[in-house]
Amino acid sequence: MGFTLSAQTAASLAGVWENSGRFMEFSASDQARIVLKTYYGFVYEETLQWFPCAVTNEASSDLAGTDIESQIILSSGFSVRNSGSVFHLQLGYPGEKKAEQVSAAVIGNSLYLDFYRRATNGQAALSETQNFPDGFWIAGGNSRTIKIYKNKPVEEFFCYYFTGSSYYRIRFWRTDARYRDIPAQFPAPSGEALSIPKFIRINEDLYTCITSTGTKLRNYEYGTYTIQDGFIVFTPVVGLVGPDSTRQRTISCISSPDGSLFVLGPAYVTRSGISNLDEEIAAHNALRRPPRKPFFEYREPGFYWEEVEWLPIEPTTPPK
């Protein structure tokens, strides 16, 4: 399946992006490439030429009737709404019969692979953002990086449930169990029973938060939180595993303009100021690396002449 980027999608995604280790460039004609910055420690290396990369905006009507439309399936009647900040990438790596699906969120000049989506079961309007971040937030995808070869999906991720000043951090792990449309339940501090999906399907991978056939969620992190100046502070009361699980954590956070997306931590890549990546590669690789510093500094040879003068001199007998 291929698409040509619409003008809106191209303006949001096409161009050069970068982080400390790589450049990524998306063209307006269903192609992408990756350039490693630190190849052999100095050279910008395009290890993989342009490869197919079909990109669609989730709010686009082009998604109707495609596999991407059902990329995330939640049990217990939960659902997520389409967001104009989410893009679905289908990466066609050489030698692979099937394209890899990766979801990315673009907020401002940053692109995120690790982001959260607000999910509801119809009890609250998805457009309501006045009580942000109240509600259940699920992982927006199961890829944490884009490599020059097909990547394996993550084995686990965490979801968050916010209510008032309290939060719950819930672990989901990859499973081969049979999908069932049932909820997972756990009590709120007020005694109210909270409900979330027991199963989350992302692409072809199924994740669960409860073992076996149970419906009671028993192992989760619980505590309080505050948000201020672009940071969220988690103060756990009950941790998951280990003594460090109750340590206070401060993480940068940002939300999409419509409040449907929530990001913790730094961006995967940010939009680069480079407009012509080929020229940048040529200019950088034309640089000559400075000479490597020697292991041992050069020193003039020195002699202890006073000691030399005191050395005994044996008389020599000329050979016969």
VOPAGU-2260 file (C-alpha; in pm, 1 decimal, decimal comma):
REM VOPAGU-2260
SITE   aa  ch    i         X         Y         Z
SITE  MET   A    0       0,0       0,0       0,0
SITE  GLY   A    1     139,4     340,6     -92,1
SITE  PHE   A    2      36,3     699,1     -42,3
SITE  THR   A    3     155,5    1034,9    -165,9
SITE  LEU   A    4     183,3    1280,2     117,8
SITE  SER   A    5     -82,2    1546,8     124,8
SITE  ALA   A    6      30,5    1907,3     156,7
SITE  GLN   A    7     -61,3    1910,2     527,0
SITE  THR   A    8     119,1    1583,9     600,2
SITE  ALA   A    9     425,5    1687,9     402,3
SITE  ALA   A   10     446,3    2016,7     591,7
SITE  SER   A   11     432,4    1829,9     924,9
SITE  LEU   A   12     667,2    1539,7     850,6
SITE  ALA   A   13     867,2    1578,5     528,9
SITE  GLY   A   14    1221,6    1707,1     566,8
SITE  VAL   A   15    1526,2    1636,0     782,7
SITE  TRP   A   16    1509,4    1530,5    1148,6
SITE  GLU   A   17    1800,2    1449,6    1378,4
SITE  ASN   A   18    1916,4    1335,6    1719,8
SITE  SER   A   19    2263,4    1280,9    1863,3
SITE  GLY   A   20    2322,1     963,5    1662,1
SITE  ARG   A   21    2144,9     996,4    1328,8
SITE  PHE   A   22    1967,8    1198,3    1065,1
SITE  MET   A   23    1629,3    1091,0     930,0
SITE  GLU   A   24    1481,5    1235,9     615,2
SITE  PHE   A   25    1128,9    1187,7     483,9
SITE  SER   A   26    1054,7    1278,6     125,6
SITE  ALA   A   27     719,2    1388,2     -11,7
SITE  SER   A   28     705,7    1078,8    -235,1
SITE  ASP   A   29     681,3     784,3       5,0
SITE  GLN   A   30    1052,6     744,3      79,1
SITE  ALA   A   31    1283,8     779,1     377,4
SITE  ARG   A   32    1649,1     736,4     460,5
SITE  ILE   A   33    1871,4     717,0     767,7
SITE  VAL   A   34    2218,6     865,2     794,9
SITE  LEU   A   35    2431,1     762,0    1092,5
SITE  LYS   A   36    2624,9    1050,0    1243,8
SITE  THR   A   37    2890,8     860,1    1430,3
SITE  TYR   A   38    2983,1     589,3    1180,0
SITE  TYR   A   39    3347,1     504,7    1264,6
SITE  GLY   A   40    3332,8     793,3    1509,9
SITE  PHE   A   41    3362,9    1069,8    1251,5
SITE  VAL   A   42    3195,8    1004,1     915,4
SITE  TYR   A   43    2830,4    1068,8     828,1
SITE  GLU   A   44    2738,7     741,2     661,3
SITE  GLU   A   45    2427,5     671,2     458,4
SITE  THR   A   46    2432,4     298,2     527,8
SITE  LEU   A   47    2093,1     245,9     366,8
SITE  GLN   A   48    1980,0     431,5      56,0
SITE  TRP   A   49    1628,1     564,5      18,5
SITE  PHE   A   50    1373,1     295,1     103,1
SITE  PRO   A   51     991,6     288,6      75,4
SITE  CYS   A   52     811,0     466,2     357,9
SITE  ALA   A   53     437,8     518,6     318,1
SITE  VAL   A   54     320,2     787,4     560,0
SITE  THR   A   55     -36,1     874,3     650,3
SITE  ASN   A   56    -182,4    1117,2     895,0
SITE  GLU   A   57    -426,8     944,1    1127,3
SITE  ALA   A   58    -693,4    1207,8    1067,2
SITE  SER   A   59    -670,2    1151,1     692,3
SITE  SER   A   60    -960,7     989,6     511,2
SITE  ASP   A   61    -706,2     770,4     330,7
SITE  LEU   A   62    -707,9     541,8     635,2
SITE  ALA   A   63   -1061,5     420,1     574,5
SITE  GLY   A   64   -1061,6      47,4     499,4
SITE  THR   A   65    -687,6       0,4     562,9
SITE  ASP   A   66    -502,0    -208,1     819,3
SITE  ILE   A   67    -383,2     109,5     990,9
SITE  GLU   A   68    -741,0     198,6    1078,8
SITE  SER   A   69    -744,4     -88,1    1329,4
SITE  GLN   A   70    -385,7     -50,6    1448,0
SITE  ILE   A   71    -488,4     -29,3    1816,2
SITE  ILE   A   72    -762,3    -253,8    1954,9
SITE  LEU   A   73    -867,5    -223,1    2319,7
SITE  SER   A   74   -1086,5    -461,9    2515,5
SITE  SER   A   75   -1375,2    -366,3    2742,2
SITE  GLY   A   76   -1520,6    -107,9    2503,8
SITE  PHE   A   77   -1230,2     137,4    2528,4
SITE  SER   A   78   -1122,5     328,1    2219,7
SITE  VAL   A   79    -900,4     614,4    2107,4
SITE  ARG   A   80    -996,6     886,0    1864,9
SITE  ASN   A   81    -798,1     980,8    1557,1
SITE  SER   A   82    -550,9    1261,9    1605,6
SITE  GLY   A   83    -397,9    1491,5    1348,9
SITE  SER   A   84     -71,7    1476,5    1546,4
SITE  VAL   A   85     -26,9    1101,1    1488,1
SITE  PHE   A   86     137,4     961,2    1175,6
SITE  HIS   A   87     161,9     597,3    1071,5
SITE  LEU   A   88     476,1     488,5     889,4
SITE  GLN   A   89     500,6     172,8     682,9
SITE  LEU   A   90     871,2     101,6     635,3
SITE  GLY   A   91     964,2    -126,8     347,1
SITE  TYR   A   92    1306,6    -264,2     434,3
SITE  PRO   A   93    1505,6    -449,4     165,7
SITE  GLY   A   94    1464,7    -825,4     189,3
SITE  GLU   A   95    1151,2    -804,0     405,0
SITE  LYS   A   96     825,0    -929,9     260,9
SITE  LYS   A   97     608,1    -727,1     495,6
SITE  ALA   A   98     639,7    -360,3     583,8
SITE  GLU   A   99     702,6    -259,3     943,6
SITE  GLN   A  100     438,4     -34,1    1098,0
SITE  VAL   A  101     558,9     244,4    1326,5
SITE  SER   A  102     344,5     512,9    1487,5
SITE  ALA   A  103     488,1     856,8    1554,7
SITE  ALA   A  104     351,3    1170,8    1717,4
SITE  VAL   A  105     457,9    1515,1    1597,5
SITE  ILE   A  106     416,9    1795,8    1850,1
SITE  GLY   A  107     576,5    2122,6    1749,8
SITE  ASN   A  108     922,0    2055,1    1606,2
SITE  SER   A  109     962,9    1721,2    1784,5
SITE  LEU   A  110     882,5    1366,7    1673,7
SITE  TYR   A  111     804,1    1106,6    1939,7
SITE  LEU   A  112     782,6     727,4    1914,1
SITE  ASP   A  113     718,0     679,6    2286,8
SITE  PHE   A  114     391,6     861,2    2356,8
SITE  TYR   A  115      54,7     804,6    2521,8
SITE  ARG   A  116    -300,0     830,5    2391,9
SITE  ARG   A  117    -610,8     910,8    2590,2
SITE  ALA   A  118    -854,4     618,1    2585,6
SITE  THR   A  119   -1215,2     627,2    2697,6
SITE  ASN   A  120   -1502,2     383,9    2721,0
SITE  GLY   A  121   -1770,4     638,8    2637,9
SITE  GLN   A  122   -1812,7     776,8    2989,3
SITE  ALA   A  123   -1641,8    1107,6    2908,7
SITE  ALA   A  124   -1609,4    1319,6    2598,5
SITE  LEU   A  125   -1271,4    1279,3    2434,5
SITE  SER   A  126   -1251,5    1649,6    2354,2
SITE  GLU   A  127   -1267,9    1755,2    2718,8
SITE  THR   A  128    -926,0    1876,1    2830,2
SITE  GLN   A  129   -1012,6    2091,3    3132,0
SITE  ASN   A  130    -927,4    1806,1    3370,9
SITE  PHE   A  131    -606,7    1707,9    3193,4
SITE  PRO   A  132    -456,7    1454,9    3246,0
SITE  ASP   A  133    -748,2    1273,1    3414,4
SITE  GLY   A  134    -826,4     941,2    3251,2
SITE  PHE   A  135    -656,5     633,6    3110,0
SITE  TRP   A  136    -352,0     673,7    2884,4
SITE  ILE   A  137    -219,7     389,2    2671,7
SITE  ALA   A  138     100,9     348,6    2474,0
SITE  GLY   A  139      61,4     498,3    2127,2
SITE  GLY   A  140     281,9     236,5    1960,9
SITE  ASN   A  141     520,1     -49,4    2030,6
SITE  SER   A  142     834,3      78,8    1855,7
SITE  ARG   A  143    1090,4     288,5    2040,1
SITE  THR   A  144    1336,3     340,9    1755,2
SITE  ILE   A  145    1367,5     339,2    1376,9
SITE  LYS   A  146    1668,4     142,7    1258,3
SITE  ILE   A  147    1822,0      58,4     922,5
SITE  TYR   A  148    1668,7    -287,7     952,6
SITE  LYS   A  149    1340,1    -427,3    1080,8
SITE  ASN   A  150    1303,9    -376,5    1453,4
SITE  LYS   A  151    1145,1    -609,1    1707,9
SITE  PRO   A  152     839,6    -476,5    1896,5
SITE  VAL   A  153     884,3    -389,8    2263,0
SITE  GLU   A  154     821,6    -669,6    2512,0
SITE  GLU   A  155     647,8    -443,6    2764,9
SITE  PHE   A  156     524,6     -91,3    2820,2
SITE  PHE   A  157     348,3     106,6    3093,2
SITE  CYS   A  158      11,6     278,2    3086,0
SITE  TYR   A  159    -109,6     550,4    3322,3
SITE  TYR   A  160    -439,1     616,0    3492,2
SITE  PHE   A  161    -480,1     966,3    3640,9
SITE  THR   A  162    -761,4    1067,1    3874,4
SITE  GLY   A  163    -749,6    1385,0    4079,8
SITE  SER   A  164    -400,0    1412,5    4228,1
SITE  SER   A  165    -341,4    1035,1    4215,4
SITE  TYR   A  166    -188,7     821,4    3944,5
SITE  TYR   A  167    -152,5     452,2    3865,6
SITE  ARG   A  168     134,6     312,7    3657,3
SITE  ILE   A  169      32,6     -20,2    3506,5
SITE  ARG   A  170     259,1    -267,7    3330,7
SITE  PHE   A  171     149,6    -442,8    3010,3
SITE  TRP   A  172     358,9    -722,3    2864,1
SITE  ARG   A  173     357,6    -913,8    2538,5
SITE  THR   A  174     162,9   -1236,4    2548,1
SITE  ASP   A  175      48,1   -1523,2    2328,7
SITE  ALA   A  176    -279,6   -1558,6    2518,2
SITE  ARG   A  177    -614,4   -1554,1    2342,1
SITE  TYR   A  178    -766,1   -1208,3    2311,0
SITE  ARG   A  179   -1083,0   -1161,8    2513,0
SITE  ASP   A  180   -1300,6    -853,5    2537,0
SITE  ILE   A  181   -1293,6    -821,9    2916,3
SITE  PRO   A  182   -1184,5    -547,0    3158,9
SITE  ALA   A  183    -925,2    -533,6    3434,3
SITE  GLN   A  184   -1043,2    -375,4    3759,0
SITE  PHE   A  185    -868,6    -220,6    4061,3
SITE  PRO   A  186    -982,8       4,8    4348,1
SITE  ALA   A  187    -932,7     382,1    4366,7
SITE  PRO   A  188    -837,2     549,3    4699,4
SITE  SER   A  189   -1201,9     645,3    4742,5
SITE  GLY   A  190   -1301,9     280,8    4713,5
SITE  GLU   A  191   -1449,7     324,0    4366,9
SITE  ALA   A  192   -1376,1      40,5    4124,7
SITE  LEU   A  193   -1172,3     161,4    3827,7
SITE  SER   A  194   -1177,7     -27,1    3499,0
SITE  ILE   A  195    -923,9     -48,7    3216,8
SITE  PRO   A  196    -877,1    -288,9    2923,3
SITE  LYS   A  197    -715,9    -618,0    3013,7
SITE  PHE   A  198    -583,3    -656,9    2658,3
SITE  ILE   A  199    -429,4    -406,7    2419,6
SITE  ARG   A  200    -349,2    -510,8    2064,9
SITE  ILE   A  201     -98,8    -293,3    1877,1
SITE  ASN   A  202     -47,2    -397,6    1516,5
SITE  GLU   A  203      -8,3    -777,1    1535,6
SITE  ASP   A  204     113,5    -791,0    1895,8
SITE  LEU   A  205    -108,6    -856,9    2196,8
SITE  TYR   A  206     -32,8    -719,9    2545,4
SITE  THR   A  207    -198,5    -788,9    2880,1
SITE  CYS   A  208    -176,1    -658,8    3237,8
SITE  ILE   A  209    -309,1    -971,4    3417,3
SITE  THR   A  210    -192,0   -1329,1    3402,0
SITE  SER   A  211    -419,5   -1622,6    3326,3
SITE  THR   A  212    -796,6   -1562,6    3316,8
SITE  GLY   A  213    -820,6   -1317,8    3607,4
SITE  THR   A  214    -977,0    -972,7    3596,0
SITE  LYS   A  215    -839,1    -818,9    3916,7
SITE  LEU   A  216    -534,9    -597,3    3871,4
SITE  ARG   A  217    -311,9    -647,8    4175,7
SITE  ASN   A  218      39,7    -535,2    4088,2
SITE  TYR   A  219      74,6    -167,8    3995,0
SITE  GLU   A  220     246,9     148,3    4105,9
SITE  TYR   A  221      33,4     399,5    4290,5
SITE  GLY   A  222     106,6     749,0    4419,9
SITE  THR   A  223      51,6    1120,8    4374,3
SITE  TYR   A  224     175,9    1359,3    4107,9
SITE  THR   A  225     213,2    1729,4    4030,7
SITE  ILE   A  226     267,4    1906,4    3696,5
SITE  GLN   A  227     450,3    2236,5    3676,5
SITE  ASP   A  228     667,6    2421,6    3422,5
SITE  GLY   A  229     672,2    2135,0    3173,4
SITE  PHE   A  230     766,7    1866,0    3427,0
SITE  ILE   A  231     566,7    1600,0    3607,7
SITE  VAL   A  232     676,6    1478,6    3951,2
SITE  PHE   A  233     570,9    1125,7    4047,4
SITE  THR   A  234     572,1    1044,9    4418,6
SITE  PRO   A  235     503,1     670,1    4454,0
SITE  VAL   A  236     332,7     536,6    4763,4
SITE  VAL   A  237     329,9     174,0    4647,0
SITE  GLY   A  238     596,8      69,0    4396,7
SITE  LEU   A  239     612,3    -218,0    4152,6
SITE  VAL   A  240     934,7    -408,6    4222,7
SITE  GLY   A  241    1248,5    -327,0    4421,3
SITE  PRO   A  242    1345,5     -57,6    4672,5
SITE  ASP   A  243    1396,3     206,0    4400,5
SITE  SER   A  244    1035,7     173,8    4281,5
SITE  THR   A  245     917,4     419,6    4548,4
SITE  ARG   A  246    1176,6     684,9    4466,6
SITE  GLN   A  247    1038,2    1019,0    4351,6
SITE  ARG   A  248    1084,1    1082,1    3976,6
SITE  THR   A  249    1081,0    1407,6    3780,8
SITE  ILE   A  250    1021,7    1375,4    3405,1
SITE  SER   A  251     964,5    1632,0    3133,4
SITE  CYS   A  252     614,8    1617,6    2984,1
SITE  ILE   A  253     420,6    1775,9    2701,5
SITE  SER   A  254      72,6    1732,1    2552,1
SITE  SER   A  255     -70,6    1785,9    2206,5
SITE  PRO   A  256    -280,9    2097,9    2145,3
SITE  ASP   A  257    -608,1    1900,5    2154,4
SITE  GLY   A  258    -511,1    1712,3    2472,9
SITE  SER   A  259    -538,4    1369,2    2310,9
SITE  LEU   A  260    -164,4    1290,8    2332,4
SITE  PHE   A  261      71,5    1295,7    2628,9
SITE  VAL   A  262     450,6    1253,4    2617,1
SITE  LEU   A  263     695,6    1177,3    2897,4
SITE  GLY   A  264    1065,0    1232,8    2835,6
SITE  PRO   A  265    1265,4    1367,8    2542,2
SITE  ALA   A  266    1179,4    1349,6    2172,8
SITE  TYR   A  267    1317,2    1076,0    1949,3
SITE  VAL   A  268    1424,5    1327,5    1684,2
SITE  THR   A  269    1374,8    1700,6    1636,4
SITE  ARG   A  270    1340,5    1894,6    1315,4
SITE  SER   A  271    1681,0    1990,2    1182,3
SITE  GLY   A  272    1786,1    2327,8    1047,8
SITE  ILE   A  273    1951,6    2144,0     756,8
SITE  SER   A  274    1758,9    2178,7     432,1
SITE  ASN   A  275    1995,8    1984,6     203,7
SITE  LEU   A  276    2124,1    1671,5     374,2
SITE  ASP   A  277    2343,4    1564,0      80,7
SITE  GLU   A  278    2537,8    1890,7      98,1
SITE  GLU   A  279    2574,6    1854,8     475,0
SITE  ILE   A  280    2712,0    1500,3     438,9
SITE  ALA   A  281    2959,3    1606,3     168,1
SITE  ALA   A  282    3079,3    1908,7     367,5
SITE  HIS   A  283    3120,1    1710,3     689,5
SITE  ASN   A  284    3297,2    1415,2     526,6
SITE  ALA   A  285    3537,6    1654,9     348,2
SITE  LEU   A  286    3672,1    1761,4     684,4
SITE  ARG   A  287    4002,1    1608,7     787,1
SITE  ARG   A  288    4025,1    1459,7    1125,8
SITE  PRO   A  289    4296,2    1616,7    1344,9
SITE  PRO   A  290    4597,8    1391,2    1412,4
SITE  ARG   A  291    4544,6    1153,5    1697,6
SITE  LYS   A  292    4731,3    1249,4    2011,0
SITE  PRO   A  293    5019,3    1003,7    2073,7
SITE  PHE   A  294    4997,3     772,7    2368,3
SITE  PHE   A  295    5332,7     897,1    2500,3
SITE  GLU   A  296    5453,3    1254,0    2478,4
SITE  TYR   A  297    5775,5    1321,9    2290,6
SITE  ARG   A  298    6074,0    1391,3    2515,0
SITE  GLU   A  299    6437,5    1464,0    2434,6
SITE  PRO   A  300    6672,3    1192,1    2556,3
SITE  GLY   A  301    6854,1    1286,6    2874,7
SITE  PHE   A  302    7177,3    1155,7    3026,8
SITE  TYR   A  303    7303,8    1180,8    3380,0
SITE  TRP   A  304    7655,5    1302,8    3289,6
SITE  GLU   A  305    7774,1    1322,8    3648,5
SITE  GLU   A  306    7709,9     953,4    3697,4
SITE  VAL   A  307    7877,0     877,4    3364,7
SITE  GLU   A  308    8194,5    1052,5    3476,7
SITE  TRP   A  309    8211,9     838,1    3790,9
SITE  LEU   A  310    8188,3     512,7    3598,9
SITE  PRO   A  311    8512,1     309,1    3635,7
SITE  ILE   A  312    8715,3     283,8    3319,2
SITE  GLU   A  313    8896,5     -45,1    3274,4
SITE  PRO   A  314    9222,8     -30,5    3082,4
SITE  THR   A  315    9204,9    -211,5    2758,5
SITE  THR   A  316    9476,7    -427,1    2610,6
SITE  PRO   A  317    9515,9    -400,0    2237,4
SITE  PRO   A  318    9468,3    -726,7    2055,9
SITE  LYS   A  319    9779,7    -908,0    1946,0
